[in-house]
Amino acid sequence: MGGGESGTWDALARFEFGAGLLHVRSDLPSATDGSFTPWSDRYHGLVLRVPGVRRVRRFELVGAFASGEPGVSGASGASRASALSDVPTADDDAADLPEPARFLTLYDLKHPDVLDTPEFQGLTAIGSTAPLELTAELDGIRLVCRERRRWPAVSVARLFPAGEKLLHLAVRGDDRAVARWLDSDAVPALLPSVGAVGVRWFDAGAGRHVVLCELQGPIWPLPPTVTHDLGPAVWSAYRQDYVRDAPGE
């Protein structure tokens, strides 16, 4: 992964921008878990009919690593994920990057503009059909993200390989600082790890960035330390409990 900052930005210049991600982190009381899963599964089936939505994945929190600290700690109980229409979209100034949430749902999109289509906007009304205990208790935040780079360099025309687990990081920082850290520290540390499938970097706007490391197998690699110029950060460990691709993907 050498080449330094210049090499990183040369690679970014060649990368085909456009892939989008709707990133939803949310919390529900454990008492609602039993009613959430069947409704969520039906809802995601509808989302996958929207042109431009490529994949939906749902994760549960296993624990978290303070930046550079060993071990997965703070394991949660049984969990489920959120519906995208029931939580607010982060404003440019309002939303700090949140602490690890119980639930993470990722919607892979052909482009972020998919979220502005009539087909997608029409799904917001479906949130009102969720059980009352879900709509009353759901607490979370959405980030609309644009993919910046992926390792390995799979074409954005193809869905990125999905692991059964995920290391998740949200940071604030300058684009160049994030690129430099990923290129020189994070990716060289993560990709050789046992079970590592790949890494993706997303820009969530207003200086927010999301890094996702796809994993397979029983081992959780120790995440790399986040540099001070990217602020305090926590790596979250999530296990996938739902994945479905759109027809034709």
PARORO-728986 format. One record per residue: x, y, z of N, C-alpha, C, O in turn. Coordinates in pm, whole numbers, padded with zeros to 5 digits, always signed. Layout:
<rs>
XYZXYZXYZXYZ;...
</rs>
This chain:
<rs>
+00082-00120+00000+00000+00000+00000+00085+00126+00000+00040+00231+00045;+00205+00116-00049+00297+00229-00042+00258+00339-00137+00149+00339-00194;+00348+00435-00154+00323+00544-00246+00297+00674-00178+00303+00780-00241;+00267+00669-00044+00247+00793+00029+00123+00867-00014+00036+00814-00082;+00116+00994+00030-00003+01074+00004-00025+01096-00144-00138+01092-00191;+00082+01120-00219+00067+01143-00363+00007+01023-00431-00081+01035-00517;+00056+00901-00392+00003+00779-00452-00144+00759-00419-00221+00714-00504;-00182+00792-00295-00321+00780-00255-00410+00868-00341-00514+00822-00390;-00372+00993-00361-00457+01085-00436-00456+01055-00585-00554+01083-00654;-00346+00997-00638-00349+00948-00776-00451+00836-00790-00526+00832-00887;-00454+00747-00692-00550+00638-00697-00693+00690-00688-00781+00641-00759;-00716+00789-00602-00850+00846-00590-00894+00911-00720-01011+00902-00757;-00802+00976-00788-00836+01042-00914-00882+00941-01018-00964+00973-01104;-00829+00817-01011-00867+00715-01109-00993+00639-01068-01052+00569-01150;-01033+00651-00942-01145+00572-00893-01276+00622-00951-01297+00743-00965;-01362+00531-00984-01492+00564-01043-01590+00599-00930-01648+00510-00868;-01609+00727-00905-01696+00771-00797-01842+00744-00832-01877+00731-00949;-01926+00735-00731-02067+00726-00756-02141+00630-00665-02257+00655-00632;-02078+00517-00623-02148+00421-00541-02194+00486-00411-02119+00564-00351;-02317+00455-00368-02373+00516-00249-02399+00414-00139-02404+00293-00164;-02416+00465-00020-02449+00381+00095-02541+00460+00187-02509+00573+00226;-02654+00403+00221-02737+00456+00328-02701+00377+00454-02715+00255+00459;-02655+00450+00553-02593+00393+00673-02681+00430+00791-02694+00548+00824;-02741+00331+00855-02839+00356+00960-02792+00289+01089-02774+00168+01096;-02771+00372+01192-02735+00321+01323-02848+00355+01419-02891+00470+01425;-02896+00256+01493-03016+00279+01573-03021+00186+01694-02947+00088+01703;-03109+00221+01785-03128+00145+01908-03276+00121+01933-03360+00206+01905;-03304+00003+01985-03439-00032+02031-03426-00108+02161-03328-00180+02180;-03521-00093+02252-03519-00177+02373-03529-00325+02335-03594-00361+02238;-03464-00409+02412-03463-00552+02380-03603-00612+02383-03627-00715+02319;-03695-00551+02456-03832-00603+02462-03902-00600+02327-03999-00672+02307;-03853-00516+02234-03917-00506+02102-03854-00598+01998-03901-00601+01884;-03750-00671+02034-03677-00750+01934-03766-00851+01863-03754-00869+01741;-03854-00918+01938-03936-01023+01877-04031-00972+01771-04058-01043+01674;-04082-00851+01785-04176-00798+01686-04105-00728+01572-04162-00710+01465;-03978-00689+01593-03911-00611+01491-03867-00696+01372-03885-00654+01257;-03812-00814+01396-03749-00890+01288-03843-00921+01173-03808-00891+01059;-03962-00978+01196-04048-01010+01081-04092-00885+01005-04098-00886+00882;-04122-00777+01078-04161-00654+01008-04043-00599+00928-04060-00559+00813;-03926-00598+00986-03807-00547+00918-03776-00627+00792-03742-00570+00688;-03789-00758+00800-03761-00842+00683-03857-00809+00569-03816-00801+00453;-03984-00791+00600-04081-00755+00496-04049-00617+00438-04056-00597+00317;-04015-00525+00523-03984-00390+00479-03864-00388+00386-03866-00321+00282;-03759-00460+00421-03640-00463+00337-03669-00528+00202-03608-00491+00101;-03761-00622+00200-03801-00679+00071-03860-00572-00021-03837-00576-00141;-03936-00478+00035-03990-00368-00044-03879-00272-00089-03879-00226-00203;-03786-00243+00001-03676-00154-00034-03598-00208-00154-03558-00131-00241;-03577-00338-00158-03499-00399-00265-03567-00393-00401-03504-00420-00503;-03694-00357-00405-03763-00340-00533-03737-00203-00594-03766-00181-00712;-03682-00111-00516-03657+00025-00566-03539+00022-00663-03433-00030-00627;-03554+00074-00783-03441+00078-00877-03320+00149-00815-03332+00258-00760;-03206+00085-00826-03084+00143-00774-03044+00095-00636-02930+00117-00594;-03135+00030-00563-03098-00034-00437-03043-00172-00469-03112-00253-00532;-02923-00200-00426-02852-00321-00468-02849-00430-00361-02853-00549-00393;-02841-00390-00236-02826-00490-00129-02869-00425+00002-02850-00306+00024;-02928-00508+00090-02959-00466+00227-02893-00565+00323-02903-00687+00306;-02826-00511+00424-02762-00595+00526-02796-00539+00664-02801-00418+00685;-02817-00631+00756-02852-00594+00894-02751-00659+00988-02716-00776+00970;-02705-00583+01088-02602-00630+01179-02643-00607+01324-02724-00519+01355;-02586-00689+01413-02602-00668+01556-02466-00642+01619-02365-00700+01579;-02465-00556+01717-02342-00517+01784-02291-00630+01872-02364-00686+01953;-02163-00663+01854-02096-00760+01939-02020-00688+02050-02022-00732+02165;-01952-00580+02016-01875-00505+02114-01798-00394+02045-01826-00360+01931;-01700-00340+02116-01627-00226+02062-01482-00229+02109-01451-00281+02216;-01395-00173+02026-01255-00152+02059-01233-00002+02075-01260+00073+01981;-01185+00042+02191-01131+00178+02195-01013+00179+02100-00943+00078+02088;-00989+00290+02033-00888+00295+01928-00754+00241+01975-00690+00297+02064;-00712+00127+01913-00583+00069+01942-00580-00021+02064-00474-00074+02098;-00696-00041+02132-00697-00125+02251-00739-00266+02215-00827-00284+02130;-00680-00369+02278-00713-00507+02242-00846-00551+02299-00895-00498+02398;-00905-00651+02232-01022-00717+02283-01152-00659+02236-01162-00539+02211;-01255-00745+02223-01391-00700+02195-01464-00700+02327-01473-00804+02393;-01517-00586+02366-01580-00575+02497-01718-00515+02483-01756-00467+02376;-01791-00517+02592-01922-00453+02595-02025-00523+02508-02106-00457+02444;-02022-00657+02505-02113-00732+02419-02257-00703+02455-02293-00696+02573;-02340-00687+02352-02482-00661+02374-02557-00792+02377-02502-00898+02349;-02685-00783+02410-02771-00899+02401-02822-00917+02261-02769-00858+02166;-02926-01000+02245-02983-01022+02113-03030-00889+02057-03081-00804+02130;-03013-00872+01926-03048-00743+01869-03097-00756+01727-03079-00859+01662;-03160-00650+01680-03210-00641+01545-03178-00503+01492-03130-00418+01567;-03202-00478+01364-03163-00350+01305-03282-00260+01281-03394-00290+01322;-03257-00147+01213-03357-00043+01203-03415-00030+01065-03357-00077+00967;-03530+00034+01056-03589+00070+00928-03546+00211+00893-03546+00300+00978;-03510+00231+00769-03449+00358+00730-03546+00474+00737-03503+00588+00754;-03675+00450+00725-03769+00562+00719-03805+00616+00856-03872+00719+00866;-03763+00549+00963-03809+00585+01096-03707+00664+01177-03732+00695+01293;-03594+00697+01117-03492+00771+01190-03451+00893+01110-03460+00891+00987;-03405+00999+01176-03373+01123+01105-03245+01114+01025-03155+01039+01061;-03238+01190+00917-03114+01205+00842-03028+01309+00911-03078+01412+00956;-02898+01282+00919-02806+01375+00986-02796+01505+00908-02774+01504+00787;-02814+01618+00978-02789+01748+00918-02639+01771+00909-02561+01708+00981;-02598+01862+00821-02456+01889+00805-02391+01933+00935-02276+01899+00960;-02463+02009+01017-02402+02062+01138-02449+01990+01265-02382+01997+01368;-02564+01921+01258-02627+01876+01381-02569+01748+01436-02563+01732+01558;-02526+01658+01352-02498+01522+01398-02350+01499+01420-02272+01494+01325;-02311+01485+01547-02180+01430+01575-02184+01282+01545-02292+01221+01542;-02068+01224+01521-02065+01081+01498-02101+01011+01628-02038+01036+01730;-02202+00922+01626-02254+00867+01750-02165+00756+01807-02078+00703+01739;-02192+00724+01933-02130+00607+01995-02186+00482+01927-02289+00488+01861;-02117+00367+01944-02168+00245+01880-02312+00217+01919-02348+00221+02037;-02393+00189+01819-02535+00159+01841-02557+00009+01842-02474-00067+01791;-02667-00034+01897-02698-00178+01899-02713-00233+01758-02678-00348+01732;-02766-00151+01667-02804-00201+01536-02739-00121+01425-02722+00001+01437;-02703-00187+01319-02648-00122+01200-02714-00184+01078-02714-00306+01063;-02770-00099+00992-02826-00145+00865-02758-00069+00752-02746+00053+00757;-02712-00143+00651-02641-00085+00537-02720-00113+00410-02755-00227+00381;-02746-00006+00333-02816-00017+00205-02718+00023+00096-02687+00141+00081;-02669-00074+00020-02580-00044-00092-02662+00009-00208-02762-00052-00248;-02619+00124-00263-02692+00193-00369-02602+00212-00490-02480+00223-00478;-02664+00215-00608-02585+00245-00727-02532+00388-00723-02426+00417-00779;-02605+00476-00656-02564+00616-00644-02645+00677-00530-02760+00636-00509;-02592+00773-00454-02672+00835-00347-02802+00897-00395-02897+00907-00317;-02810+00940-00522-02932+01003-00572-03051+00908-00576-03164+00952-00593;-03026+00778-00560-03137+00682-00551-03233+00723-00440-03354+00699-00450;-03181+00784-00334-03264+00821-00220-03362+00933-00253-03457+00955-00178;-03340+01004-00364-03427+01115-00404-03532+01074-00505-03612+01158-00548;-03535+00948-00545-03631+00905-00646-03771+00890-00586-03784+00865-00466;-03876+00906-00667-04012+00889-00614-04034+00750-00554-04106+00736-00455;-03972+00648-00614-03991+00512-00564-03938+00498-00421-04001+00436-00335;-03822+00557-00399-03765+00547-00264-03840+00637-00166-03869+00596-00054;-03873+00759-00210-03944+00849-00121-04079+00793-00079-04127+00820+00031;-04140+00714-00167-04268+00655-00134-04262+00556-00020-04365+00526+00042;-04144+00505+00009-04132+00410+00118-04146+00474+00255-04171+00404+00353;-04130+00605+00265-04138+00669+00397-04275+00650+00461-04286+00645+00583;-04378+00640+00377-04513+00621+00432-04528+00484+00495-04613+00464+00583;-04445+00388+00452-04458+00252+00504-04415+00245+00650-04459+00157+00724;-04330+00340+00692-04289+00341+00832-04406+00353+00927-04399+00306+01041;-04515+00416+00883-04631+00433+00970-04703+00301+00994-04786+00293+01084;-04674+00197+00914-04738+00068+00933-04660-00022+01028-04704-00133+01055;-04547+00024+01078-04471-00055+01174-04548-00066+01306-04627+00022+01339;-04525-00173+01380-04589-00184+01512-04558-00062+01598-04448-00007+01593;-04656-00021+01677-04643+00101+01756-04523+00095+01849-04457+00197+01870;-04495-00022+01904-04383-00029+01999-04250-00002+01931-04153+00033+01998;-04243-00019+01799-04120+00011+01726-04110+00160+01698-04007+00221+01727;-04214+00219+01643-04208+00361+01608-04195+00449+01731-04137+00557+01724;-04248+00403+01843-04241+00483+01965-04104+00476+02032-04065+00569+02104;-04030+00367+02010-03906+00344+02084-03779+00362+02001-03670+00376+02057;-03791+00361+01869-03672+00363+01785-03595+00493+01799-03653+00602+01791;-03465+00482+01820-03378+00598+01834-03255+00575+01747-03186+00474+01764;-03227+00665+01655-03112+00641+01569-03081+00758+01478-03138+00867+01491;-02990+00733+01384-02945+00838+01293-02905+00776+01160-02853+00664+01155;-02930+00851+01052-02891+00807+00918-02777+00893+00867-02768+01013+00896;-02690+00831+00791-02589+00903+00714-02600+00860+00569-02605+00741+00539;-02604+00957+00480-02603+00929+00336-02458+00943+00290-02399+01051+00301;-02402+00836+00239-02259+00829+00212-02231+00806+00064-02311+00747-00009;-02113+00855+00022-02063+00829-00111-01930+00755-00098-01842+00796-00023;-01917+00646-00172-01795+00567-00162-01678+00642-00224-01688+00698-00333;-01565+00642-00151-01445+00707-00198-01343+00608-00254-01280+00634-00357;-01328+00495-00187-01226+00400-00232-01254+00264-00170-01318+00254-00066;-01205+00159-00235-01221+00023-00186-01094-00057-00209-01022-00039-00307;-01069-00147-00114-00954-00237-00123-01005-00378-00100-01064-00400+00005;-00987-00476-00188-00924-00462-00319-01009-00376-00413-01126-00348-00385;-00949-00336-00524-01010-00238-00614-01111-00304-00707-01093-00303-00829;-01216-00360-00650-01325-00417-00729-01401-00304-00795-01426-00201-00731;-01440-00320-00921-01516-00217-00991-01644-00185-00915-01709-00274-00861;-01682-00056-00911-01807-00020-00845-01928-00072-00921-02039-00067-00869;-01908-00123-01041-02019-00188-01111-02057-00320-01045-02166-00373-01069;-01969-00372-00962-01995-00497-00890-02016-00470-00742-01955-00380-00685;-02105-00548-00681-02120-00540-00537-01990-00583-00469-01926-00679-00510;-01953-00510-00366-01831-00544-00293-01854-00674-00217-01962-00696-00163;-01752-00761-00211-01769-00888-00138-01810-00863+00007-01753-00779+00076;-01909-00937+00052-01963-00920+00187-01911-01029+00278-01915-01147+00243;-01863-00990+00396-01827-01087+00499-01944-01114+00590-02052-01056+00574;-01923-01202+00685-02027-01233+00783-02017-01145+00907-02106-01145+00992;-01907-01070+00917-01884-00978+01029-01828-00848+00973-01787-00840+00857;-01828-00745+01059-01786-00613+01013-01716-00540+01127-01763-00536+01240;-01601-00481+01094-01542-00378+01179-01582-00243+01123-01565-00217+01004;-01636-00158+01208-01695-00031+01166-01627+00083+01239-01604+00076+01360;-01593+00188+01165-01533+00306+01225-01596+00430+01166-01612+00440+01045;-01632+00525+01252-01679+00656+01208-01587+00761+01268-01563+00762+01389;-01534+00850+01183-01442+00954+01229-01477+01086+01163-01552+01092+01066;-01422+01192+01219-01428+01324+01158-01286+01365+01121-01193+01342+01197;-01271+01426+01002-01138+01470+00966-01131+01519+00823-01226+01504+00746;-01020+01578+00789-00992+01624+00654-00975+01505+00561-00920+01402+00599;-01024+01520+00436-01015+01410+00339-00872+01358+00325-00849+01238+00323;-00778+01450+00314-00639+01409+00293-00584+01334+00415-00507+01239+00399;-00623+01376+00535-00577+01306+00655-00633+01164+00660-00562+01070+00696;-00761+01149+00624-00821+01016+00622-00752+00929+00517-00718+00814+00544;-00732+00984+00397-00668+00908+00289-00527+00865+00329-00487+00751+00305;-00453+00956+00390-00315+00926+00431-00313+00814+00535-00231+00722+00527;-00403+00822+00635-00408+00720+00740-00450+00584+00685-00392+00481+00721;-00550+00583+00597-00592+00456+00538-00481+00394+00456-00455+00274+00467;-00416+00473+00374-00316+00421+00282-00190+00374+00354-00131+00273+00315;-00150+00445+00458-00022+00413+00522-00036+00323+00644+00056+00248+00676;-00150+00329+00714-00164+00256+00840-00277+00153+00838-00253+00034+00859;-00399+00200+00813-00516+00115+00838-00525-00003+00742-00535-00118+00785;-00522+00025+00612-00540-00084+00515-00426-00185+00521-00453-00305+00517;-00298-00142+00529-00191-00241+00541-00203-00326+00667-00156-00440+00669;-00264-00273+00773-00282-00351+00896-00400-00447+00885-00394-00558+00937;-00507-00405+00818-00630-00485+00817-00630-00594+00711-00667-00707+00740;-00590-00561+00589-00605-00658+00480-00530-00789+00501-00582-00894+00463;-00410-00789+00560-00343-00918+00582-00400-00999+00698-00357-01112+00720;-00495-00945+00772-00549-01014+00889-00623-01140+00847-00682-01146+00740;-00619-01240+00933-00692-01365+00908-00841-01334+00895-00900-01273+00984;-00901-01376+00786-01044-01357+00765-01083-01226+00701-01201-01205+00673;-00988-01136+00675-01022-01007+00614-01063-01026+00469-00993-01093+00393;-01176-00967+00431-01228-00976+00294-01196-00849+00216-01161-00856+00099;-01209-00734+00280-01182-00608+00212-01221-00490+00299-01281-00505+00405;-01184-00371+00251-01208-00246+00324-01270-00145+00229-01232-00137+00112;-01367-00068+00279-01424+00042+00202-01423+00170+00285-01438+00168+00407;-01405+00282+00214-01405+00416+00276-01519+00495+00214-01533+00500+00091;-01602+00558+00299-01715+00638+00256-01705+00779+00314-01662+00799+00428;-01745+00876+00234-01757+01016+00276-01904+01040+00310-01992+01023+00226;-01929+01080+00435-02066+01107+00480-02097+01255+00488-02202+01292+00542;-02011+01341+00435-02036+01484+00433-01998+01553+00563-01992+01490+00669;-01973+01683+00554-01941+01767+00670-01824+01712+00750-01822+01722+00873;-01725+01654+00682-01607+01604+00749-01623+01468+00815-01533+01421+00885;-01739+01405+00793-01761+01271+00850-01718+01165+00752-01736+01179+00631;-01660+01056+00805-01614+00944+00723-01649+00813+00792-01649+00804+00915;-01679+00712+00709-01710+00579+00759-01614+00480+00693-01595+00484+00571;-01555+00393+00772-01467+00287+00723-01528+00153+00762-01562+00132+00879;-01540+00062+00666-01597-00070+00688-01496-00176+00647-01448-00175+00534;-01464-00267+00738-01377-00379+00708-01458-00507+00715-01508-00543+00821;-01471-00577+00601-01548-00701+00592-01462-00818+00641-01344-00828+00607;-01524-00907+00722-01451-01018+00783-01529-01148+00771-01652-01149+00765;-01455-01258+00768-01509-01393+00773-01439-01469+00884-01324-01438+00918;-01507-01568+00942-01442-01656+01038-01452-01609+01181-01513-01505+01208;-01394-01684+01275-01412-01658+01418-01323-01550+01477-01349-01505+01588;-01219-01507+01407-01119-01418+01464-01155-01272+01438-01193-01234+01327;-01143-01190+01544-01156-01045+01531-01017-00985+01532-00950-00991+01636;-00970-00928+01422-00837-00867+01423-00834-00741+01509-00937-00675+01527;-00718-00708+01561-00703-00585+01637-00701-00468+01540-00612-00461+01455;-00796-00375+01549-00799-00262+01454-00681-00168+01477-00631-00158+01589;-00637-00101+01373-00526-00006+01387-00567+00117+01467-00684+00157+01467;-00470+00175+01534-00493+00298+01609-00527+00413+01513-00465+00428+01408;-00626+00492+01551-00666+00608+01472-00580+00727+01514-00563+00753+01633;-00526+00797+01417-00436+00908+01448-00510+01023+01515-00631+01037+01499;-00437+01104+01590-00497+01210+01670-00569+01315+01584-00665+01375+01630;-00523+01337+01461-00588+01439+01379-00725+01397+01331-00798+01479+01275;-00762+01271+01352-00896+01224+01318-00984+01214+01443-01097+01166+01436;-00932+01259+01554-01012+01267+01675-01027+01135+01746-00985+01031+01694;-01087+01136+01866-01114+01010+01936-01210+00925+01854-01303+00977+01792;-01187+00794+01854-01267+00707+01769-01282+00571+01835-01196+00529+01912;-01391+00504+01804-01418+00369+01855-01450+00279+01737-01540+00308+01658;-01376+00169+01726-01409+00065+01629-01521-00021+01686-01510-00070+01799;-01627-00041+01612-01738-00127+01654-01731-00260+01580-01697-00265+01462;-01764-00366+01651-01765-00501+01594-01911-00546+01579-01986-00550+01677;-01949-00579+01457-02087-00619+01427-02090-00755+01359-02002-00789+01280;-02193-00832+01392-02216-00961+01326-02343-00952+01241-02446-00902+01286;-02333-00999+01118-02445-00988+01023-02553-01090+01057-02524-01206+01083;-02680-01045+01057-02790-01139+01077-02893-01135+00964-02993-01205+00970;-02868-01051+00862-02958-01048+00745-02879-00995+00628-02807-00896+00642;-02893-01060+00512-02835-01006+00388-02923-01052+00273-02963-01168+00266;-02953-00959+00184-03031-00994+00065-02993-00897-00047-02983-00776-00026;-02972-00952-00164-02938-00872-00282-03063-00848-00366-03156-00929-00366;-03064-00737-00438-03172-00708-00530-03167-00807-00647-03060-00857-00680;-03281-00836-00708-03280-00925-00825-03185-00875-00933-03183-00756-00965;-03107-00966-00987-03013-00931-01094-02877-00890-01046-02787-00871-01128;-02857-00876-00916-02725-00839-00864-02640-00965-00840-02525-00955-00796;
</rs>
